Amino acid sequence: MSQVVYITTEPSDRIHVTGITQTQPDWIHPQLIESTDAIKGRQFRVSGPVPKGACLLVDSPYAVIPVVDEPATNDNLICSNPACNRPAPRHARSPCPNACIPDVTWCGSTCRDADSLRHGFECAWLKRYAGTIRSKRSEYDFGMLWVILRLLAARHCQLHGRTALGVVESTRHWKHGWSGIESLCGSEDTWPHDEVRSWSVLVKKYLRSNPALPHEMSADRVLHLICQEEANSFGLYPRETGHFPLPNPPVDRGEQYAAAVYPTAAIANHSCLPNIIHKADDKGRMVFTASRDIFPGEECCISYFDLTQYTDITSRREHLRKSFRFVCQCERCVSEESDESTEWTAMPMDI
Ligand SMILES: C[S@@+](CC[C@H](N)C(=O)[O-])C[C@H]1O[C@@H](n2cnc3c(N)ncnc32)[C@H](O)[C@@H]1O
């Protein structure tokens, strides 16, 4: 019999997954399968019926960074230990012993001590470059490079025997860990030439492999990793993304508090009429839940943006084109596009 996992949403907006054990960090519904679409590339489908409310995926991040203003006083700052990722309460925080940056903290000394190998990989870099990149470039560039640094740090821990997440490379179909990251879509051709050139400058300046940052990857490979990360990273928000039709009054997903890369969740394509809602749980694991009954063979899609923010086809497509570099081919856009062209061709020519 297949295992069924249910999600409960607490009044605090933090979701808890019941039915899987603490030692089982990831969970994939037995009916969830990967296939390929000629236009969209990899995609999720279901091989059998999945009822509304069923959990389809629980995926641990391979790398996550906090994204908050005023980290020293912000209650939404998360623990830096990737096996934890829980909010770090102000009164109980353990800061970095080298005082690298205030965004780095742990929810206690146990989490900090257990995270020394991984944080050791990033600490000197953060201390040396964070201020410069933030002031001379932008907060966005800093966040992007920090995600890359944390991807490299997780790989470093994986290669040196301790997986940052407690995840063991799977021998089954699904790719976990670094092999999941390697299979992400996105390349130098996905992004505008000027943007790729500016990322290339950043890599050469800040992310070359050296004795203080021994990732041993070529500058070209790190540049490719940025192109993948930009096409696949998730923002983490306090409320769910993807409810449609919109509740009345509409409820937005709230303010972003982190950004993360998930090896399996990244397979999900976008739809402006999604059948999955997504939100990170209180450990930063991405949780996919069916928002309606899903029929055998159907594609499972999330929404890449807050559907309360972009409502008409023009603004949705423009947002996806600018931020994700693709023209949305979801069923809602395709049907609204044909409605628009029908309206247009039906217009009297002499008006
Ligand atoms: C996060 S990845 C999703 C997984 C991807 N299909 C793959 O092969 O790894 C995002 C990419 O998927 C494709 N994609 C996702 N949703 C799409 C949609 N609604 N219409 C067209 N392409 C889409 C685009 O190429 C986009 O850059």
The ligand as an SDF file (V2000), in Angstrom:
LIG
                    3D

 27 29  0  0  0  0  0  0  0  0999 V2000
   12.6830   25.3710  -13.0060 C   0  0  0  0  0  0  0  0  0  0  0  0
   12.8430   24.7720  -14.6270 S   0  0  0  0  0  0  0  0  0  0  0  0
   11.5950   23.5570  -14.6880 C   0  0  0  0  0  0  0  0  0  0  0  0
   12.1430   22.2220  -15.1550 C   0  0  0  0  0  0  0  0  0  0  0  0
   12.6240   22.2140  -16.5690 C   0  0  0  0  0  0  0  0  0  0  0  0
   11.5280   21.9300  -17.4740 N   0  0  0  0  0  0  0  0  0  0  0  0
   13.7500   21.1990  -16.7620 C   0  0  0  0  0  0  0  0  0  0  0  0
   13.8240   20.6010  -17.8400 O   0  0  0  0  0  0  0  0  0  0  0  0
   14.5810   21.0420  -15.8800 O   0  0  0  0  0  0  0  0  0  0  0  0
   12.1920   26.1190  -15.5450 C   0  0  0  0  0  0  0  0  0  0  0  0
   12.2390   25.9590  -17.0490 C   0  0  0  0  0  0  0  0  0  0  0  0
   11.2140   25.0780  -17.5220 O   0  0  0  0  0  0  0  0  0  0  0  0
   10.5790   25.5870  -18.7040 C   0  0  0  0  0  0  0  0  0  0  0  0
    9.1660   25.9280  -18.3700 N   0  0  0  0  0  0  0  0  0  0  0  0
    8.6030   25.8660  -17.1550 C   0  0  0  0  0  0  0  0  0  0  0  0
    7.3060   26.2040  -17.1970 N   0  0  0  0  0  0  0  0  0  0  0  0
    7.0240   26.5130  -18.4750 C   0  0  0  0  0  0  0  0  0  0  0  0
    5.8430   26.9710  -19.1430 C   0  0  0  0  0  0  0  0  0  0  0  0
    4.6880   27.1790  -18.5240 N   0  0  0  0  0  0  0  0  0  0  0  0
    5.9220   27.2100  -20.4760 N   0  0  0  0  0  0  0  0  0  0  0  0
    7.0800   27.0090  -21.1600 C   0  0  0  0  0  0  0  0  0  0  0  0
    8.2310   26.5750  -20.5720 N   0  0  0  0  0  0  0  0  0  0  0  0
    8.2130   26.3310  -19.2440 C   0  0  0  0  0  0  0  0  0  0  0  0
   11.3540   26.8370  -19.0850 C   0  0  0  0  0  0  0  0  0  0  0  0
   12.3600   26.4620  -20.0000 O   0  0  0  0  0  0  0  0  0  0  0  0
   11.9770   27.2640  -17.7790 C   0  0  0  0  0  0  0  0  0  0  0  0
   13.1660   27.9990  -17.9510 O   0  0  0  0  0  0  0  0  0  0  0  0
  1  2  1  0
  2  3  1  0
  2 10  1  0
  3  4  1  0
  4  5  1  0
  5  6  1  0
  5  7  1  0
  7  8  2  0
  7  9  1  0
 10 11  1  0
 11 12  1  0
 11 26  1  0
 12 13  1  0
 13 14  1  0
 13 24  1  0
 14 15  1  0
 14 23  1  0
 15 16  2  0
 16 17  1  0
 17 18  1  0
 17 23  2  0
 18 19  1  0
 18 20  2  0
 20 21  1  0
 21 22  2  0
 22 23  1  0
 24 25  1  0
 24 26  1  0
 26 27  1  0
M  CHG  2   2   1   9  -1
M  END
$$$$
